[in-house]
Amino acid sequence: MRLRIHRSDGKTGHYSQDDGDRIGVLVKRLDPELVFCSGPIAIGVHNPVNVLNPNEICWIEVDTTLPTRKALPQDVDQVIRLPGREQYESLLAKRWPLWMKFRKGKKGDPLEALVELSLTSGEAVFLHIVGRVSRSNIVQEVFGARAICATFHPNGTIYINPKTITRARIYHSKDRISNDSGLWMVDADDI
């Protein structure tokens, strides 16, 4: 198992574990409901030990063949981390014109979204969301979670700390997005 922990100070810690029993324990501790809200995270074997403030962890990459826990929003089938901006922009160039022509709005219609997350570390993470239109609020469903979970090829899972997101740009196939806590209806030109 390999772990990469991206912190808000822009640094990334690289960790590995080869012992099967210890990997099993680590997988259990990667609970999306608790990973960023269960107190300080101590990483190490004996000496030295690193202690990380979970509020300052932007995201954790886990590379393992073991199944990991994922919490997906209601009516979302997959959240996939794209390798980088190039793949994100390529997929957006293909999908966006179709979404503008054939917007979906009825419950159960296919839903697709491309998301660019800007984090306090200065990094960007690109996500591809696939699911179905529901009556739920997609903004709250995705960003109200304790951890945003996504997979990456071939055997990876990431856990993103929503508290470290400074901005999310969302392109989607849904005809309308509602946000009960307040959607500012203005044209957006920021990048």
MARBA-3410 file (N, C-alpha, C, O; in Angstrom, 1 decimal):
191
0.9,-1.2,0.0,0.0,0.0,0.0,0.9,1.2,0.0,1.9,1.3,0.7 ~ 0.5,2.2,-0.8,1.2,3.5,-0.8,0.2,4.6,-0.5,-1.0,4.5,-0.9 ~ 0.6,5.5,0.3,-0.2,6.7,0.7,0.6,7.9,0.3,1.8,8.0,0.5 ~ -0.1,8.9,-0.2,0.4,10.2,-0.4,-0.6,11.2,0.2,-1.7,11.2,-0.1 ~ -0.1,12.0,1.2,-0.9,12.9,1.9,-0.5,14.3,1.5,0.6,14.8,1.8
-1.4,15.0,0.9,-1.2,16.4,0.4,-1.7,17.3,1.4,-2.9,17.3,1.8 ~ -0.8,18.2,1.9,-1.1,19.1,3.0,-1.4,20.5,2.5,-1.0,20.9,1.4 ~ -2.0,21.3,3.3,-2.3,22.7,2.9,-1.1,23.6,2.8,-1.2,24.7,2.2 ~ 0.1,23.2,3.3,1.3,23.9,3.2,2.0,23.7,1.9,3.1,24.2,1.6 ~ 1.3,22.8,1.0,1.9,22.5,-0.3,2.8,21.4,-0.4,3.3,21.0,-1.4
3.1,20.8,0.8,4.0,19.6,0.9,3.2,18.3,0.8,2.0,18.3,1.2 ~ 3.8,17.3,0.3,3.2,15.9,0.2,4.0,14.9,0.9,5.2,14.8,0.6 ~ 3.5,14.2,1.8,4.1,13.1,2.5,3.9,11.8,1.8,2.8,11.5,1.3 ~ 5.0,11.0,1.6,4.9,9.7,0.9,5.1,8.6,1.9,6.1,8.6,2.6 ~ 4.2,7.7,2.0,4.3,6.6,3.0,4.0,5.3,2.3,3.2,5.2,1.3
4.5,4.2,2.8,4.2,2.9,2.3,4.2,1.8,3.4,4.7,2.0,4.5 ~ 3.4,0.8,3.1,3.3,-0.3,4.1,3.2,-1.6,3.3,2.4,-1.7,2.3 ~ 4.0,-2.6,3.6,4.0,-3.9,3.0,3.4,-5.0,3.8,3.1,-6.1,3.2 ~ 3.3,-4.8,5.1,2.8,-5.8,6.0,1.2,-6.0,5.8,0.5,-5.0,6.0 ~ 0.8,-7.1,5.4,-0.7,-7.4,5.2,-1.6,-7.0,6.3,-2.6,-6.4,6.1
-1.2,-7.4,7.5,-2.0,-7.1,8.7,-2.2,-5.6,8.9,-3.2,-5.0,9.2 ~ -1.0,-4.9,8.8,-1.0,-3.4,9.0,-1.8,-2.7,7.9,-2.4,-1.7,8.1 ~ -1.7,-3.2,6.7,-2.5,-2.7,5.5,-4.0,-2.8,5.8,-4.8,-1.9,5.6 ~ -4.4,-4.0,6.4,-5.8,-4.2,6.7,-6.3,-3.1,7.8,-7.4,-2.6,7.7 ~ -5.4,-2.8,8.7,-5.8,-1.8,9.8,-5.9,-0.5,9.1,-6.8,0.3,9.4
-5.0,-0.1,8.3,-5.0,1.2,7.6,-6.2,1.4,6.7,-6.9,2.4,6.8 ~ -6.6,0.3,6.0,-7.8,0.4,5.2,-9.0,0.7,6.0,-9.9,1.5,5.6 ~ -9.1,0.1,7.2,-10.3,0.3,8.1,-10.3,1.7,8.6,-11.3,2.3,8.9 ~ -9.1,2.3,8.8,-9.0,3.7,9.3,-9.3,4.8,8.3,-9.6,5.9,8.6 ~ -9.3,4.3,7.0,-9.7,5.3,5.9,-11.2,5.3,5.7,-11.7,4.9,4.7
-11.9,5.7,6.8,-13.3,5.8,6.8,-13.7,7.2,6.4,-13.4,8.1,7.1 ~ -14.4,7.4,5.2,-14.8,8.7,4.8,-15.5,9.6,5.8,-15.4,10.8,5.8 ~ -16.2,8.9,6.7,-17.0,9.7,7.7,-16.1,10.2,8.8,-16.4,11.1,9.5 ~ -14.9,9.6,9.0,-14.0,9.9,10.1,-12.7,10.5,9.8,-12.0,11.1,10.6 ~ -12.2,10.2,8.6,-10.8,10.4,8.3,-10.3,11.9,8.6,-9.2,12.1,9.0
-11.2,12.9,8.3,-10.8,14.3,8.5,-11.4,14.9,9.8,-11.2,16.1,10.1 ~ -12.0,14.1,10.6,-12.7,14.6,11.8,-12.6,13.8,13.1,-13.4,13.8,14.0 ~ -11.5,13.0,13.1,-11.4,12.1,14.3,-10.1,12.4,15.1,-9.6,11.6,15.9 ~ -9.6,13.6,15.0,-8.5,14.1,15.8,-7.2,13.9,15.0,-7.2,13.5,13.9 ~ -6.1,14.2,15.7,-4.8,14.2,15.0,-4.5,12.8,14.4,-4.9,11.8,15.0
-3.8,12.8,13.3,-3.4,11.5,12.6,-1.9,11.3,12.9,-1.1,12.1,12.5 ~ -1.6,10.2,13.5,-0.2,9.8,13.8,0.2,8.8,12.8,-0.4,7.8,12.6 ~ 1.3,9.1,12.1,1.8,8.2,11.1,3.3,7.9,11.4,4.1,8.7,11.6 ~ 3.5,6.6,11.4,4.9,6.1,11.7,4.8,4.7,12.2,3.8,4.1,12.3 ~ 6.0,4.1,12.4,6.1,2.8,12.9,6.5,2.8,14.4,5.7,2.4,15.3
7.6,3.4,14.7,8.0,3.5,16.1,8.6,4.9,16.4,8.1,5.7,17.1 ~ 9.7,5.2,15.7,10.4,6.5,15.9,11.1,6.9,14.7,12.0,6.1,14.2 ~ 10.8,8.0,14.0,9.9,9.1,14.5,8.5,8.8,14.0,8.2,7.9,13.2 ~ 7.6,9.6,14.6,6.2,9.6,14.3,5.8,11.0,13.8,6.2,12.0,14.4 ~ 5.1,11.0,12.7,4.6,12.3,12.2,3.1,12.5,12.7,2.3,11.5,12.7
2.8,13.6,13.3,1.4,13.9,13.7,0.9,15.0,12.8,1.4,16.1,12.7 ~ -0.2,14.7,12.1,-0.8,15.6,11.2,-2.2,16.1,11.7,-3.0,15.4,12.2 ~ -2.4,17.4,11.5,-3.7,18.0,11.8,-4.6,17.7,10.6,-4.3,18.1,9.5 ~ -5.7,16.9,10.8,-6.6,16.6,9.7,-7.2,17.8,9.0,-7.6,17.6,7.8 ~ -7.3,18.9,9.7,-7.9,20.1,9.1,-6.9,20.7,8.0,-7.4,21.5,7.2
-5.7,20.3,8.1,-4.7,20.8,7.2,-4.3,19.8,6.1,-3.4,20.0,5.3 ~ -5.0,18.7,6.1,-4.8,17.7,5.0,-5.8,18.0,3.9,-7.0,18.0,4.1 ~ -5.3,18.3,2.7,-6.2,18.6,1.5,-6.8,17.3,1.0,-8.0,17.2,0.7 ~ -5.9,16.3,0.7,-6.4,15.1,0.2,-5.4,14.0,0.4,-4.2,14.2,0.6 ~ -5.9,12.8,0.4,-5.1,11.6,0.7,-5.3,10.6,-0.5,-6.4,10.3,-0.9
-4.2,10.2,-1.1,-4.2,9.2,-2.2,-3.8,7.9,-1.6,-2.8,7.8,-0.9 ~ -4.6,6.9,-1.9,-4.4,5.5,-1.4,-4.2,4.6,-2.6,-5.2,4.5,-3.5 ~ -3.1,3.9,-2.7,-2.9,3.0,-3.8,-2.8,1.6,-3.2,-1.8,1.2,-2.6 ~ -3.9,0.8,-3.4,-3.9,-0.6,-2.9,-4.8,-1.4,-3.7,-5.8,-0.9,-4.3 ~ -4.6,-2.7,-3.7,-5.5,-3.6,-4.4,-6.7,-4.0,-3.5,-7.6,-4.6,-4.0
-6.6,-3.7,-2.2,-7.7,-4.0,-1.3,-8.8,-3.1,-1.5,-8.6,-1.9,-1.9 ~ -10.1,-3.5,-1.3,-11.2,-2.6,-1.4,-11.1,-1.5,-0.3,-10.8,-1.9,0.9 ~ -11.4,-0.3,-0.6,-11.4,0.8,0.3,-12.8,1.3,0.5,-13.7,1.1,-0.4 ~ -13.1,2.0,1.6,-14.4,2.5,1.8,-14.6,3.8,1.0,-13.7,4.6,0.9 ~ -15.8,3.9,0.4,-16.1,5.1,-0.3,-17.5,5.5,0.0,-18.4,4.7,0.2
-17.7,6.8,0.2,-19.0,7.3,0.4,-19.4,8.2,-0.8,-18.8,9.3,-1.0 ~ -20.4,7.8,-1.6,-20.8,8.5,-2.8,-22.1,9.2,-2.5,-22.9,8.7,-1.8 ~ -22.3,10.4,-3.0,-23.5,11.1,-2.9,-24.7,10.3,-3.4,-24.5,9.4,-4.3 ~ -25.9,10.7,-3.0,-27.1,10.0,-3.5,-27.2,10.1,-5.0,-26.9,11.2,-5.6 ~ -27.5,9.0,-5.7,-27.7,8.9,-7.1,-26.4,9.2,-7.9,-26.4,9.4,-9.1
-25.2,9.1,-7.3,-24.0,9.2,-8.0,-23.4,7.8,-8.0,-23.2,7.1,-7.0 ~ -23.1,7.3,-9.2,-22.5,6.0,-9.4,-21.0,5.9,-9.3,-20.4,5.0,-8.8 ~ -20.4,7.0,-9.8,-18.9,7.0,-9.9,-18.4,8.4,-9.7,-19.0,9.4,-10.3 ~ -17.3,8.6,-9.0,-16.5,9.8,-9.0,-15.1,9.4,-9.3,-14.5,8.6,-8.6 ~ -14.6,9.9,-10.4,-13.3,9.4,-10.9,-12.3,10.6,-10.9,-12.7,11.7,-11.5
-11.2,10.5,-10.4,-10.2,11.5,-10.5,-9.5,11.4,-11.8,-8.9,10.3,-12.2 ~ -9.5,12.5,-12.6,-8.8,12.5,-13.8,-7.3,12.8,-13.6,-7.0,13.5,-12.6 ~ -6.4,12.3,-14.4,-5.0,12.4,-14.2,-4.5,13.8,-14.2,-3.5,14.1,-13.5 ~ -5.1,14.7,-14.9,-4.6,16.1,-14.9,-5.5,17.0,-15.8,-6.5,16.6,-16.3 ~ -5.1,18.3,-15.9,-5.8,19.3,-16.6,-6.0,18.9,-18.0,-7.1,19.2,-18.6
-5.0,18.3,-18.7,-5.1,18.0,-20.1,-6.3,17.0,-20.4,-7.1,17.2,-21.3 ~ -6.4,16.0,-19.5,-7.5,15.0,-19.7,-8.9,15.7,-19.4,-9.9,15.4,-20.0 ~ -8.9,16.5,-18.4,-10.1,17.2,-18.0,-10.6,18.1,-19.1,-11.7,18.1,-19.5 ~ -9.7,18.9,-19.7,-10.0,19.8,-20.8,-10.5,19.1,-22.0,-11.4,19.5,-22.7 ~ -9.8,17.9,-22.3,-10.2,17.1,-23.5,-11.6,16.6,-23.3,-12.4,16.6,-24.2
-11.9,16.0,-22.1,-13.2,15.5,-21.9,-14.3,16.6,-21.9,-15.4,16.4,-22.4 ~ -13.9,17.7,-21.3,-14.9,18.9,-21.3,-15.2,19.3,-22.7,-16.3,19.6,-23.0 ~ -14.2,19.4,-23.6,-14.4,19.8,-25.0,-15.3,18.9,-25.7,-16.1,19.3,-26.6 ~ -15.3,17.6,-25.4,-16.2,16.6,-26.0,-17.6,16.7,-25.4,-18.6,16.6,-26.1 ~ -17.7,16.8,-24.1,-19.0,16.6,-23.4,-19.8,17.9,-23.4,-21.0,17.9,-23.6
-19.2,19.1,-23.2,-19.9,20.3,-22.9,-20.8,20.7,-24.1,-22.0,21.0,-23.8 ~ -20.4,20.6,-25.3,-21.4,20.9,-26.4,-22.6,20.0,-26.4,-23.7,20.5,-26.7 ~ -22.4,18.8,-26.1,-23.6,17.8,-26.0,-24.5,18.2,-24.8,-25.7,18.2,-24.9 ~ -23.9,18.6,-23.7,-24.7,19.0,-22.5,-25.5,20.2,-22.8,-26.6,20.3,-22.3 ~ -24.9,21.1,-23.5,-25.6,22.4,-23.8,-26.9,22.1,-24.7,-27.9,22.8,-24.6
-26.8,21.1,-25.6,-27.9,20.8,-26.5,-28.9,19.9,-25.8,-30.1,20.1,-26.0 ~ -28.5,18.9,-25.0,-29.4,18.0,-24.4,-29.4,17.9,-22.9,-29.0,16.9,-22.3 ~ -29.7,19.0,-22.3,-29.7,19.1,-20.9,-30.8,18.2,-20.3,-31.9,18.1,-20.8 ~ -30.4,17.6,-19.2,-31.3,16.6,-18.5,-31.9,17.2,-17.2,-31.1,17.9,-16.5 ~ -33.1,17.0,-16.9,-33.7,17.6,-15.7,-34.7,16.7,-15.0,-35.0,17.0,-13.8
-35.1,15.6,-15.6,-36.1,14.7,-15.0,-35.4,13.8,-14.0,-34.3,13.3,-14.3 ~ -36.0,13.5,-12.9,-35.4,12.5,-12.0,-35.2,11.2,-12.7,-36.0,10.7,-13.4 ~ -33.9,10.7,-12.6,-33.5,9.4,-13.2,-32.8,9.6,-14.5,-32.1,8.7,-15.0 ~ -32.8,10.8,-15.1,-32.1,11.1,-16.3,-30.6,11.0,-16.0,-30.1,11.2,-14.9 ~ -29.8,10.6,-17.0,-28.3,10.5,-16.8,-27.8,11.9,-16.4,-28.2,12.9,-16.9
-26.8,11.9,-15.5,-26.2,13.1,-15.0,-24.7,12.9,-15.1,-24.1,11.8,-14.8 ~ -24.0,13.9,-15.6,-22.6,13.9,-15.7,-22.1,15.2,-15.3,-22.7,16.2,-15.6 ~ -20.9,15.3,-14.7,-20.3,16.6,-14.3,-18.8,16.5,-14.3,-18.2,15.4,-14.0 ~ -18.2,17.6,-14.7,-16.7,17.7,-14.6,-16.4,18.8,-13.6,-17.0,19.9,-13.7 ~ -15.5,18.5,-12.6,-15.3,19.4,-11.6,-13.8,19.7,-11.5,-13.0,18.8,-11.5
-13.4,20.9,-11.3,-12.1,21.3,-11.1,-12.1,21.9,-9.6,-12.7,22.9,-9.4 ~ -11.3,21.2,-8.8,-11.2,21.7,-7.4,-9.9,22.4,-7.2,-8.9,21.9,-7.6 ~ -10.0,23.6,-6.6,-8.8,24.3,-6.2,-8.7,24.2,-4.7,-9.6,24.5,-4.0 ~ -7.5,23.8,-4.2,-7.3,23.5,-2.8,-6.4,24.5,-2.2,-5.6,25.2,-2.8 ~ -6.4,24.6,-0.8,-5.6,25.5,-0.1,-4.1,25.3,-0.3,-3.2,26.2,0.0
-3.7,24.1,-0.8,-2.3,23.8,-1.0,-1.8,24.4,-2.3,-0.6,24.3,-2.6 ~ -2.7,25.0,-3.1,-2.4,25.5,-4.4,-2.5,24.5,-5.5,-2.3,24.8,-6.7 ~ -2.9,23.2,-5.2,-3.1,22.2,-6.2,-4.5,22.2,-6.7,-5.4,22.8,-6.1 ~ -4.7,21.5,-7.9,-6.0,21.4,-8.5,-6.2,19.9,-8.6,-5.3,19.1,-9.0 ~ -7.4,19.4,-8.4,-7.8,18.1,-8.5,-9.0,18.1,-9.5,-9.9,18.9,-9.4
-9.0,17.2,-10.5,-10.0,17.1,-11.5,-10.9,15.9,-11.4,-10.3,14.8,-11.3 ~ -12.2,16.0,-11.3,-13.1,14.9,-11.1,-14.1,14.8,-12.2,-14.5,15.8,-12.8 ~ -14.5,13.6,-12.5,-15.6,13.2,-13.4,-16.6,12.5,-12.7,-16.4,11.4,-12.1 ~ -17.8,13.1,-12.6,-18.9,12.5,-11.8,-20.0,11.9,-12.8,-20.3,12.6,-13.7 ~ -20.4,10.7,-12.5,-21.4,10.0,-13.3,-22.5,9.5,-12.4,-22.2,8.9,-11.4
-23.8,9.8,-12.8,-24.9,9.3,-12.0,-26.2,9.6,-12.7,-26.3,9.5,-13.9 ~ -27.2,9.9,-11.8,-28.5,10.2,-12.3,-29.0,11.4,-11.6,-28.7,11.8,-10.5 ~ -29.9,12.2,-12.4,-30.5,13.3,-11.8,-31.4,12.9,-10.7,-32.2,11.9,-10.8 ~ -31.4,13.7,-9.6,-32.3,13.4,-8.5,-32.8,14.7,-8.0,-32.5,15.8,-8.5 ~ -33.7,14.7,-7.0,-34.3,15.9,-6.5,-33.3,16.5,-5.5,-33.5,17.7,-5.0
-32.3,15.8,-5.1,-31.3,16.3,-4.1,-30.5,17.5,-4.7,-30.4,17.6,-5.9 ~ -29.9,18.2,-3.9,-29.0,19.3,-4.2,-27.6,18.8,-4.5,-26.9,18.4,-3.5 ~ -27.1,18.8,-5.7,-25.8,18.2,-6.0,-24.7,19.0,-5.3,-23.7,18.4,-5.0 ~ -24.8,20.3,-5.1,-23.8,21.0,-4.4,-23.7,20.5,-3.0,-22.6,20.3,-2.5 ~ -24.8,20.4,-2.3,-24.8,19.9,-0.9,-24.4,18.4,-0.9,-23.6,18.1,0.0
-24.8,17.6,-1.8,-24.5,16.2,-1.8,-23.0,16.0,-1.9,-22.4,15.2,-1.2 ~ -22.4,16.7,-2.8,-21.0,16.5,-3.1,-20.1,17.2,-2.0,-19.2,16.6,-1.4 ~ -20.4,18.5,-1.8,-19.5,19.3,-0.9,-19.9,19.3,0.5,-19.2,19.8,1.4 ~ -21.1,18.7,0.9,-21.5,18.6,2.2,-21.0,17.4,2.9,-21.2,17.2,4.1 ~ -20.4,16.5,2.2,-19.8,15.3,2.7,-18.6,15.5,3.6,-18.0,16.6,3.5
-18.3,14.6,4.5,-17.2,14.8,5.4,-15.9,14.5,4.6,-14.8,15.1,5.0 ~ -16.0,13.7,3.5,-14.8,13.5,2.6,-15.4,13.2,1.3,-16.4,12.5,1.1 ~ -14.8,13.8,0.2,-15.2,13.5,-1.1,-14.4,12.4,-1.6,-13.1,12.5,-1.6 ~ -15.0,11.3,-2.0,-14.3,10.1,-2.4,-14.3,9.9,-3.9,-15.3,10.2,-4.5 ~ -13.1,9.5,-4.4,-13.0,9.3,-5.9,-12.1,8.1,-6.1,-11.2,7.8,-5.2
-12.1,7.5,-7.2,-11.2,6.5,-7.6,-10.3,7.0,-8.7,-10.6,8.0,-9.4 ~ -9.1,6.3,-8.8,-8.2,6.6,-9.9,-7.6,5.3,-10.4,-7.5,4.4,-9.6 ~ -7.2,5.3,-11.6,-6.6,4.1,-12.3,-5.2,3.8,-11.8,-4.5,4.8,-11.6 ~ -4.8,2.6,-11.5,-5.6,1.3,-11.6,-6.3,0.9,-10.3,-7.3,0.3,-10.4 ~ -5.6,1.2,-9.2,-6.2,0.7,-7.9,-6.3,1.7,-6.8,-6.0,1.5,-5.7
-6.6,2.9,-7.2,-6.5,4.0,-6.2,-7.8,4.6,-5.8,-8.9,4.5,-6.5 ~ -7.8,5.1,-4.6,-8.9,5.9,-4.0,-8.3,7.2,-3.4,-7.2,7.2,-2.9 ~ -9.1,8.3,-3.6,-8.6,9.5,-2.9,-9.8,10.0,-2.0,-10.9,9.7,-2.3 ~ -9.3,10.6,-0.9,-10.2,11.2,0.0,-9.9,12.7,0.1,-8.8,13.1,0.5 ~ -10.8,13.6,-0.3,-10.6,15.0,-0.4,-11.3,15.7,0.8,-12.5,15.4,1.1
-10.6,16.5,1.5,-11.1,17.2,2.6,-11.9,18.5,2.1,-11.3,19.4,1.6 ~ -13.2,18.5,2.2,-14.0,19.6,1.6,-13.6,21.0,2.3,-13.8,22.0,1.7 ~ -13.1,20.9,3.5,-12.8,22.2,4.2,-11.6,22.9,3.6,-11.3,24.0,3.9 ~ -10.8,22.2,2.7,-9.7,22.8,2.1,-9.9,23.2,0.7,-9.0,23.6,0.0 ~ -11.1,23.1,0.2,-11.5,23.5,-1.1,-11.7,25.0,-1.1,-12.5,25.5,-0.4
-10.9,25.7,-1.9,-11.1,27.2,-2.0,-12.1,27.6,-3.1,-12.7,28.6,-3.1 ~ -12.2,26.7,-4.1,-13.1,26.9,-5.3,-13.3,25.6,-6.0,-12.4,24.8,-6.1 ~ -14.5,25.5,-6.5,-14.9,24.4,-7.3,-15.6,24.9,-8.6,-16.6,25.6,-8.5 ~ -15.1,24.6,-9.7,-15.8,24.9,-11.0,-16.4,23.7,-11.5,-15.8,22.7,-11.7 ~ -17.8,23.8,-11.7,-18.6,22.6,-12.0,-19.2,22.8,-13.4,-20.0,23.7,-13.5
-18.9,21.9,-14.3,-19.7,21.9,-15.6,-20.5,20.6,-15.5,-20.1,19.6,-15.1 ~ -21.8,20.8,-15.9,-22.7,19.6,-15.6,-23.8,19.5,-16.7,-24.0,20.5,-17.5 ~ -24.4,18.4,-16.8,-25.4,18.1,-17.8,-26.8,18.4,-17.3,-27.8,18.3,-18.1 ~ -27.0,18.7,-16.1,-28.3,19.0,-15.5,-28.8,20.3,-16.0,-28.1,21.2,-16.2 ~ -30.1,20.4,-16.2,-30.7,21.6,-16.8,-30.6,22.8,-15.8,-30.5,24.0,-16.2
-30.6,22.5,-14.5,-30.5,23.6,-13.5,-29.9,23.1,-12.2,-30.2,21.9,-11.8 ~ -29.2,23.9,-11.6,-28.6,23.6,-10.2,-29.3,24.5,-9.2,-29.4,25.7,-9.4 ~ -29.7,23.9,-8.1,-30.3,24.7,-7.1,-29.4,24.6,-5.9,-28.7,23.6,-5.7 ~ -29.3,25.7,-5.1,-28.6,25.7,-3.9,-29.4,26.4,-2.9,-29.4,27.7,-2.9 ~ -30.0,25.7,-2.0,-30.9,26.3,-1.0,-30.2,27.4,-0.1,-30.8,28.3,0.3
-28.9,27.2,0.1,-28.2,28.2,0.9,-27.8,29.4,0.2,-27.2,30.4,0.7 ~ -28.1,29.5,-1.1,-27.9,30.7,-1.9,-27.1,30.5,-3.1,-25.9,30.4,-3.0 ~ -27.7,30.6,-4.3,-27.0,30.6,-5.5,-26.9,32.0,-6.0,-28.0,32.7,-6.2 ~ -25.8,32.5,-6.2,-25.6,33.9,-6.7,-25.8,33.8,-8.2,-25.0,33.2,-8.9 ~ -26.8,34.4,-8.8,-27.1,34.4,-10.2,-26.4,35.5,-10.9,-26.9,36.6,-11.2
-25.1,35.2,-11.3,-24.3,36.2,-12.0,-23.5,35.4,-13.0,-23.2,34.2,-12.8 ~ -23.1,36.0,-14.1,-22.2,35.4,-15.1,-20.8,35.2,-14.5,-20.3,36.1,-13.8 ~ -20.2,34.0,-14.7,-18.9,33.7,-14.1,-17.9,33.8,-15.2,-18.0,33.2,-16.2 ~ -16.8,34.6,-14.9,-15.7,34.6,-15.9,-14.4,34.3,-15.3,-13.3,34.4,-15.9 ~ -14.4,33.9,-14.0,-13.1,33.6,-13.4,-12.6,32.2,-13.8,-13.4,31.4,-14.3
-11.3,32.0,-13.7,-10.7,30.7,-14.1,-10.1,30.1,-12.9,-9.5,29.0,-13.0
END
